[in-house]
């Protein structure tokens, strides 16, 4: 149940940011989603659910690429987090 409620909350925030065309917020939530998916992959490895790992890593990669494209900078650079 925790998995469903967490993903529902994140998907609602992604939808709201997209509907409001708040690109900086959307990029931040997308980066958070990528971090969550990466941690899900680590948890899947730790618990032996290896079939979930590729799916989690694909989602994490797609969200990171999307966030970098929205912000114009990769998330690991300080320019992505500064206001312009």
Backbone as XML, in Angstrom:
<?xml version="1.0"?>
<chain id="A" units="angstrom">
  <residue number="1" name="UNK">
    <atom name="N" x="0.816" y="-1.211" z="0.000"/>
    <atom name="CA" x="0.000" y="0.000" z="0.000"/>
    <atom name="C" x="0.857" y="1.271" z="0.000"/>
  </residue>
  <residue number="2" name="UNK">
    <atom name="N" x="1.983" y="1.228" z="0.723"/>
    <atom name="CA" x="2.861" y="2.396" z="0.768"/>
    <atom name="C" x="3.349" y="2.749" z="-0.628"/>
  </residue>
  <residue number="3" name="UNK">
    <atom name="N" x="3.697" y="1.732" z="-1.403"/>
    <atom name="CA" x="4.191" y="1.934" z="-2.762"/>
    <atom name="C" x="3.145" y="2.661" z="-3.606"/>
  </residue>
  <residue number="4" name="UNK">
    <atom name="N" x="1.897" y="2.240" z="-3.504"/>
    <atom name="CA" x="0.817" y="2.833" z="-4.303"/>
    <atom name="C" x="0.568" y="4.277" z="-3.884"/>
  </residue>
  <residue number="5" name="UNK">
    <atom name="N" x="0.501" y="4.546" z="-2.590"/>
    <atom name="CA" x="0.216" y="5.907" z="-2.136"/>
    <atom name="C" x="1.357" y="6.861" z="-2.466"/>
  </residue>
  <residue number="6" name="UNK">
    <atom name="N" x="2.600" y="6.383" z="-2.353"/>
    <atom name="CA" x="3.747" y="7.233" z="-2.686"/>
    <atom name="C" x="3.735" y="7.585" z="-4.162"/>
  </residue>
  <residue number="7" name="UNK">
    <atom name="N" x="3.538" y="6.587" z="-5.015"/>
    <atom name="CA" x="3.536" y="6.839" z="-6.453"/>
    <atom name="C" x="2.335" y="7.673" z="-6.875"/>
  </residue>
  <residue number="8" name="UNK">
    <atom name="N" x="1.206" y="7.507" z="-6.219"/>
    <atom name="CA" x="0.032" y="8.326" z="-6.519"/>
    <atom name="C" x="0.300" y="9.788" z="-6.186"/>
  </residue>
  <residue number="9" name="UNK">
    <atom name="N" x="0.914" y="10.038" z="-5.045"/>
    <atom name="CA" x="1.228" y="11.423" z="-4.649"/>
    <atom name="C" x="2.205" y="12.063" z="-5.629"/>
  </residue>
  <residue number="10" name="UNK">
    <atom name="N" x="3.225" y="11.338" z="-6.024"/>
    <atom name="CA" x="4.205" y="11.876" z="-6.975"/>
    <atom name="C" x="3.558" y="12.119" z="-8.330"/>
  </residue>
  <residue number="11" name="UNK">
    <atom name="N" x="2.714" y="11.200" z="-8.788"/>
    <atom name="CA" x="2.076" y="11.388" z="-10.086"/>
    <atom name="C" x="1.098" y="12.562" z="-10.072"/>
  </residue>
  <residue number="12" name="UNK">
    <atom name="N" x="0.426" y="12.793" z="-8.965"/>
    <atom name="CA" x="-0.458" y="13.964" z="-8.855"/>
    <atom name="C" x="0.357" y="15.247" z="-8.944"/>
  </residue>
  <residue number="13" name="UNK">
    <atom name="N" x="1.499" y="15.280" z="-8.247"/>
    <atom name="CA" x="2.350" y="16.478" z="-8.300"/>
    <atom name="C" x="2.915" y="16.697" z="-9.704"/>
  </residue>
  <residue number="14" name="UNK">
    <atom name="N" x="3.289" y="15.631" z="-10.379"/>
    <atom name="CA" x="3.761" y="15.766" z="-11.761"/>
    <atom name="C" x="2.650" y="16.322" z="-12.647"/>
  </residue>
  <residue number="15" name="UNK">
    <atom name="N" x="1.438" y="15.814" z="-12.487"/>
    <atom name="CA" x="0.307" y="16.288" z="-13.281"/>
    <atom name="C" x="-0.039" y="17.740" z="-13.008"/>
  </residue>
  <residue number="16" name="UNK">
    <atom name="N" x="-0.010" y="18.139" z="-11.738"/>
    <atom name="CA" x="-0.316" y="19.531" z="-11.377"/>
    <atom name="C" x="0.737" y="20.472" z="-11.944"/>
  </residue>
  <residue number="17" name="UNK">
    <atom name="N" x="2.009" y="20.126" z="-11.784"/>
    <atom name="CA" x="3.081" y="20.979" z="-12.315"/>
    <atom name="C" x="2.996" y="21.089" z="-13.834"/>
  </residue>
  <residue number="18" name="UNK">
    <atom name="N" x="2.657" y="19.996" z="-14.494"/>
    <atom name="CA" x="2.509" y="20.019" z="-15.945"/>
    <atom name="C" x="1.304" y="20.861" z="-16.355"/>
  </residue>
  <residue number="19" name="UNK">
    <atom name="N" x="0.183" y="20.702" z="-15.656"/>
    <atom name="CA" x="-1.033" y="21.464" z="-15.982"/>
    <atom name="C" x="-0.823" y="22.963" z="-15.773"/>
  </residue>
  <residue number="20" name="UNK">
    <atom name="N" x="-0.054" y="23.323" z="-14.739"/>
    <atom name="CA" x="0.211" y="24.736" z="-14.464"/>
    <atom name="C" x="1.362" y="25.293" z="-15.293"/>
  </residue>
  <residue number="21" name="UNK">
    <atom name="N" x="1.994" y="24.423" z="-16.064"/>
    <atom name="CA" x="3.155" y="24.795" z="-16.876"/>
    <atom name="C" x="4.258" y="25.414" z="-16.029"/>
  </residue>
  <residue number="22" name="UNK">
    <atom name="N" x="4.431" y="24.851" z="-14.876"/>
    <atom name="CA" x="5.489" y="25.280" z="-13.967"/>
    <atom name="C" x="6.707" y="24.398" z="-14.227"/>
  </residue>
  <residue number="23" name="UNK">
    <atom name="N" x="7.508" y="24.807" z="-15.204"/>
    <atom name="CA" x="8.574" y="23.955" z="-15.706"/>
    <atom name="C" x="9.662" y="23.693" z="-14.679"/>
  </residue>
  <residue number="24" name="UNK">
    <atom name="N" x="10.002" y="24.684" z="-13.863"/>
    <atom name="CA" x="11.050" y="24.475" z="-12.858"/>
    <atom name="C" x="10.581" y="23.497" z="-11.781"/>
  </residue>
  <residue number="25" name="UNK">
    <atom name="N" x="9.338" y="23.645" z="-11.355"/>
    <atom name="CA" x="8.796" y="22.714" z="-10.366"/>
    <atom name="C" x="8.704" y="21.319" z="-10.977"/>
  </residue>
  <residue number="26" name="UNK">
    <atom name="N" x="8.259" y="21.249" z="-12.214"/>
    <atom name="CA" x="8.153" y="19.967" z="-12.893"/>
    <atom name="C" x="9.519" y="19.280" z="-12.984"/>
  </residue>
  <residue number="27" name="UNK">
    <atom name="N" x="10.554" y="20.046" z="-13.326"/>
    <atom name="CA" x="11.901" y="19.472" z="-13.402"/>
    <atom name="C" x="12.358" y="18.967" z="-12.033"/>
  </residue>
  <residue number="28" name="UNK">
    <atom name="N" x="12.035" y="19.701" z="-10.976"/>
    <atom name="CA" x="12.398" y="19.263" z="-9.629"/>
    <atom name="C" x="11.675" y="17.996" z="-9.216"/>
  </residue>
  <residue number="29" name="UNK">
    <atom name="N" x="10.387" y="17.921" z="-9.515"/>
    <atom name="CA" x="9.613" y="16.723" z="-9.172"/>
    <atom name="C" x="10.081" y="15.538" z="-10.020"/>
  </residue>
  <residue number="30" name="UNK">
    <atom name="N" x="10.461" y="15.797" z="-11.260"/>
    <atom name="CA" x="10.984" y="14.727" z="-12.104"/>
    <atom name="C" x="12.311" y="14.196" z="-11.558"/>
  </residue>
  <residue number="31" name="UNK">
    <atom name="N" x="13.154" y="15.082" z="-11.049"/>
    <atom name="CA" x="14.416" y="14.659" z="-10.438"/>
    <atom name="C" x="14.137" y="13.839" z="-9.187"/>
  </residue>
  <residue number="32" name="UNK">
    <atom name="N" x="13.169" y="14.267" z="-8.392"/>
    <atom name="CA" x="12.778" y="13.496" z="-7.213"/>
    <atom name="C" x="12.259" y="12.115" z="-7.611"/>
  </residue>
  <residue number="33" name="UNK">
    <atom name="N" x="11.471" y="12.064" z="-8.667"/>
    <atom name="CA" x="10.951" y="10.790" z="-9.153"/>
    <atom name="C" x="12.088" y="9.869" z="-9.591"/>
  </residue>
  <residue number="34" name="UNK">
    <atom name="N" x="13.081" y="10.425" z="-10.256"/>
    <atom name="CA" x="14.236" y="9.628" z="-10.673"/>
    <atom name="C" x="14.992" y="9.087" z="-9.464"/>
  </residue>
  <residue number="35" name="UNK">
    <atom name="N" x="15.127" y="9.898" z="-8.418"/>
    <atom name="CA" x="15.791" y="9.435" z="-7.195"/>
    <atom name="C" x="14.994" y="8.305" z="-6.554"/>
  </residue>
  <residue number="36" name="UNK">
    <atom name="N" x="13.685" y="8.456" z="-6.507"/>
    <atom name="CA" x="12.825" y="7.405" z="-5.939"/>
    <atom name="C" x="12.975" y="6.116" z="-6.727"/>
  </residue>
  <residue number="37" name="UNK">
    <atom name="N" x="12.980" y="6.211" z="-8.051"/>
    <atom name="CA" x="13.121" y="5.013" z="-8.880"/>
    <atom name="C" x="14.485" y="4.358" z="-8.681"/>
  </residue>
  <residue number="38" name="UNK">
    <atom name="N" x="15.525" y="5.174" z="-8.506"/>
    <atom name="CA" x="16.865" y="4.628" z="-8.250"/>
    <atom name="C" x="16.898" y="3.893" z="-6.922"/>
  </residue>
  <residue number="39" name="UNK">
    <atom name="N" x="16.264" y="4.460" z="-5.907"/>
    <atom name="CA" x="16.213" y="3.800" z="-4.609"/>
    <atom name="C" x="15.343" y="2.543" z="-4.666"/>
  </residue>
  <residue number="40" name="UNK">
    <atom name="N" x="14.300" y="2.569" z="-5.465"/>
    <atom name="CA" x="13.494" y="1.364" z="-5.673"/>
    <atom name="C" x="14.330" y="0.259" z="-6.312"/>
  </residue>
  <residue number="41" name="UNK">
    <atom name="N" x="15.193" y="0.624" z="-7.261"/>
    <atom name="CA" x="16.077" y="-0.368" z="-7.889"/>
    <atom name="C" x="17.033" y="-0.954" z="-6.864"/>
  </residue>
  <residue number="42" name="UNK">
    <atom name="N" x="17.585" y="-0.106" z="-5.994"/>
    <atom name="CA" x="18.488" y="-0.597" z="-4.951"/>
    <atom name="C" x="17.748" y="-1.521" z="-3.985"/>
  </residue>
  <residue number="43" name="UNK">
    <atom name="N" x="16.518" y="-1.169" z="-3.656"/>
    <atom name="CA" x="15.713" y="-2.013" z="-2.774"/>
    <atom name="C" x="15.391" y="-3.345" z="-3.445"/>
  </residue>
  <residue number="44" name="UNK">
    <atom name="N" x="15.097" y="-3.311" z="-4.745"/>
    <atom name="CA" x="14.804" y="-4.538" z="-5.481"/>
    <atom name="C" x="16.027" y="-5.458" z="-5.500"/>
  </residue>
  <residue number="45" name="UNK">
    <atom name="N" x="17.201" y="-4.891" z="-5.651"/>
    <atom name="CA" x="18.424" y="-5.694" z="-5.619"/>
    <atom name="C" x="18.616" y="-6.301" z="-4.238"/>
  </residue>
  <residue number="46" name="UNK">
    <atom name="N" x="18.403" y="-5.490" z="-3.203"/>
    <atom name="CA" x="18.605" y="-5.955" z="-1.826"/>
    <atom name="C" x="17.629" y="-7.061" z="-1.438"/>
  </residue>
  <residue number="47" name="UNK">
    <atom name="N" x="16.429" y="-7.019" z="-2.006"/>
    <atom name="CA" x="15.414" y="-8.024" z="-1.653"/>
    <atom name="C" x="15.358" y="-9.185" z="-2.642"/>
  </residue>
  <residue number="48" name="UNK">
    <atom name="N" x="16.188" y="-9.132" z="-3.680"/>
    <atom name="CA" x="16.242" y="-10.235" z="-4.630"/>
    <atom name="C" x="15.196" y="-10.199" z="-5.722"/>
  </residue>
  <residue number="49" name="UNK">
    <atom name="N" x="14.533" y="-9.078" z="-5.923"/>
    <atom name="CA" x="13.540" y="-8.931" z="-6.989"/>
    <atom name="C" x="14.229" y="-8.327" z="-8.223"/>
  </residue>
  <residue number="50" name="UNK">
    <atom name="N" x="15.095" y="-9.109" z="-8.835"/>
    <atom name="CA" x="15.941" y="-8.605" z="-9.922"/>
    <atom name="C" x="15.158" y="-8.240" z="-11.180"/>
  </residue>
  <residue number="51" name="UNK">
    <atom name="N" x="13.979" y="-8.756" z="-11.351"/>
    <atom name="CA" x="13.171" y="-8.434" z="-12.516"/>
    <atom name="C" x="12.689" y="-6.993" z="-12.534"/>
  </residue>
  <residue number="52" name="UNK">
    <atom name="N" x="12.615" y="-6.359" z="-11.364"/>
    <atom name="CA" x="12.153" y="-4.972" z="-11.281"/>
    <atom name="C" x="13.258" y="-3.954" z="-11.546"/>
  </residue>
  <residue number="53" name="UNK">
    <atom name="N" x="14.503" y="-4.378" z="-11.426"/>
    <atom name="CA" x="15.631" y="-3.446" z="-11.529"/>
    <atom name="C" x="15.694" y="-2.744" z="-12.884"/>
  </residue>
  <residue number="54" name="UNK">
    <atom name="N" x="15.614" y="-3.439" z="-14.021"/>
    <atom name="CA" x="15.686" y="-2.726" z="-15.302"/>
    <atom name="C" x="14.564" y="-1.706" z="-15.481"/>
  </residue>
  <residue number="55" name="UNK">
    <atom name="N" x="13.371" y="-2.044" z="-15.041"/>
    <atom name="CA" x="12.236" y="-1.123" z="-15.166"/>
    <atom name="C" x="12.490" y="0.145" z="-14.355"/>
  </residue>
  <residue number="56" name="UNK">
    <atom name="N" x="12.935" y="-0.025" z="-13.111"/>
    <atom name="CA" x="13.210" y="1.129" z="-12.263"/>
    <atom name="C" x="14.316" y="2.002" z="-12.848"/>
  </residue>
  <residue number="57" name="UNK">
    <atom name="N" x="15.353" y="1.376" z="-13.368"/>
    <atom name="CA" x="16.467" y="2.147" z="-13.937"/>
    <atom name="C" x="16.069" y="2.859" z="-15.226"/>
  </residue>
  <residue number="58" name="UNK">
    <atom name="N" x="15.210" y="2.240" z="-16.021"/>
    <atom name="CA" x="14.725" y="2.909" z="-17.238"/>
    <atom name="C" x="13.903" y="4.131" z="-16.867"/>
  </residue>
  <residue number="59" name="UNK">
    <atom name="N" x="12.984" y="3.981" z="-15.907"/>
    <atom name="CA" x="12.196" y="5.138" z="-15.463"/>
    <atom name="C" x="13.088" y="6.236" z="-14.904"/>
  </residue>
  <residue number="60" name="UNK">
    <atom name="N" x="14.068" y="5.868" z="-14.090"/>
    <atom name="CA" x="14.971" y="6.865" z="-13.508"/>
    <atom name="C" x="15.718" y="7.618" z="-14.602"/>
  </residue>
  <residue number="61" name="UNK">
    <atom name="N" x="16.201" y="6.903" z="-15.594"/>
    <atom name="CA" x="16.947" y="7.537" z="-16.687"/>
    <atom name="C" x="16.065" y="8.475" z="-17.494"/>
  </residue>
  <residue number="62" name="UNK">
    <atom name="N" x="14.864" y="8.024" z="-17.811"/>
    <atom name="CA" x="13.948" y="8.859" z="-18.599"/>
    <atom name="C" x="13.586" y="10.139" z="-17.843"/>
  </residue>
  <residue number="63" name="UNK">
    <atom name="N" x="13.304" y="10.020" z="-16.556"/>
    <atom name="CA" x="12.955" y="11.207" z="-15.779"/>
    <atom name="C" x="14.141" y="12.153" z="-15.628"/>
  </residue>
  <residue number="64" name="UNK">
    <atom name="N" x="15.358" y="11.623" z="-15.459"/>
    <atom name="CA" x="16.533" y="12.494" z="-15.371"/>
    <atom name="C" x="16.799" y="13.226" z="-16.681"/>
  </residue>
  <residue number="65" name="UNK">
    <atom name="N" x="16.675" y="12.529" z="-17.796"/>
    <atom name="CA" x="16.870" y="13.181" z="-19.095"/>
    <atom name="C" x="15.809" y="14.259" z="-19.313"/>
  </residue>
  <residue number="66" name="UNK">
    <atom name="N" x="14.560" y="13.950" z="-18.980"/>
    <atom name="CA" x="13.489" y="14.938" z="-19.117"/>
    <atom name="C" x="13.700" y="16.153" z="-18.234"/>
  </residue>
  <residue number="67" name="UNK">
    <atom name="N" x="14.127" y="15.940" z="-17.003"/>
    <atom name="CA" x="14.380" y="17.054" z="-16.095"/>
    <atom name="C" x="15.531" y="17.917" z="-16.593"/>
  </residue>
  <residue number="68" name="UNK">
    <atom name="N" x="16.574" y="17.289" z="-17.112"/>
    <atom name="CA" x="17.705" y="18.047" z="-17.648"/>
    <atom name="C" x="17.288" y="18.873" z="-18.857"/>
  </residue>
  <residue number="69" name="UNK">
    <atom name="N" x="16.433" y="18.310" z="-19.694"/>
    <atom name="CA" x="15.965" y="19.059" z="-20.876"/>
    <atom name="C" x="15.067" y="20.224" z="-20.486"/>
  </residue>
  <residue number="70" name="UNK">
    <atom name="N" x="14.231" y="20.024" z="-19.468"/>
    <atom name="CA" x="13.341" y="21.102" z="-19.030"/>
    <atom name="C" x="14.121" y="22.258" z="-18.418"/>
  </residue>
  <residue number="71" name="UNK">
    <atom name="N" x="15.096" y="21.936" z="-17.593"/>
    <atom name="CA" x="15.831" y="22.993" z="-16.901"/>
    <atom name="C" x="16.915" y="23.603" z="-17.773"/>
  </residue>
  <residue number="72" name="UNK">
    <atom name="N" x="17.317" y="22.897" z="-18.815"/>
    <atom name="CA" x="18.388" y="23.406" z="-19.666"/>
    <atom name="C" x="19.767" y="23.039" z="-19.144"/>
  </residue>
  <residue number="73" name="UNK">
    <atom name="N" x="19.817" y="22.434" z="-17.972"/>
    <atom name="CA" x="21.075" y="22.027" z="-17.352"/>
    <atom name="C" x="20.873" y="20.668" z="-16.692"/>
  </residue>
  <residue number="74" name="UNK">
    <atom name="N" x="21.909" y="19.850" z="-16.653"/>
    <atom name="CA" x="21.806" y="18.613" z="-15.879"/>
    <atom name="C" x="21.605" y="18.944" z="-14.402"/>
  </residue>
  <residue number="75" name="UNK">
    <atom name="N" x="20.894" y="18.096" z="-13.688"/>
    <atom name="CA" x="20.554" y="18.397" z="-12.297"/>
    <atom name="C" x="21.779" y="18.487" z="-11.395"/>
  </residue>
  <residue number="76" name="UNK">
    <atom name="N" x="22.886" y="17.874" z="-11.793"/>
    <atom name="CA" x="24.064" y="17.879" z="-10.930"/>
    <atom name="C" x="24.848" y="19.179" z="-11.030"/>
  </residue>
  <residue number="77" name="UNK">
    <atom name="N" x="24.463" y="20.080" z="-11.913"/>
    <atom name="CA" x="25.112" y="21.396" z="-11.993"/>
    <atom name="C" x="24.296" y="22.408" z="-11.208"/>
  </residue>
  <residue number="78" name="UNK">
    <atom name="N" x="24.980" y="23.310" z="-10.541"/>
    <atom name="CA" x="24.304" y="24.291" z="-9.682"/>
    <atom name="C" x="23.371" y="25.195" z="-10.488"/>
  </residue>
  <residue number="79" name="UNK">
    <atom name="N" x="23.655" y="25.412" z="-11.751"/>
    <atom name="CA" x="22.828" y="26.296" z="-12.584"/>
    <atom name="C" x="21.401" y="25.761" z="-12.718"/>
  </residue>
  <residue number="80" name="UNK">
    <atom name="N" x="21.217" y="24.470" z="-12.579"/>
    <atom name="CA" x="19.876" y="23.898" z="-12.682"/>
    <atom name="C" x="19.007" y="24.284" z="-11.491"/>
  </residue>
  <residue number="81" name="UNK">
    <atom name="N" x="19.602" y="24.638" z="-10.382"/>
    <atom name="CA" x="18.859" y="24.924" z="-9.156"/>
    <atom name="C" x="18.769" y="26.405" z="-8.837"/>
  </residue>
  <residue number="82" name="UNK">
    <atom name="N" x="19.518" y="27.223" z="-9.536"/>
    <atom name="CA" x="19.474" y="28.664" z="-9.293"/>
    <atom name="C" x="18.317" y="29.304" z="-10.043"/>
  </residue>
  <residue number="83" name="UNK">
    <atom name="N" x="17.771" y="30.358" z="-9.465"/>
    <atom name="CA" x="16.722" y="31.107" z="-10.165"/>
    <atom name="C" x="17.387" y="32.036" z="-11.164"/>
  </residue>
  <residue number="84" name="UNK">
    <atom name="N" x="16.689" y="32.285" z="-12.253"/>
    <atom name="CA" x="17.276" y="33.118" z="-13.306"/>
    <atom name="C" x="16.663" y="34.478" z="-13.321"/>
  </residue>
</chain>
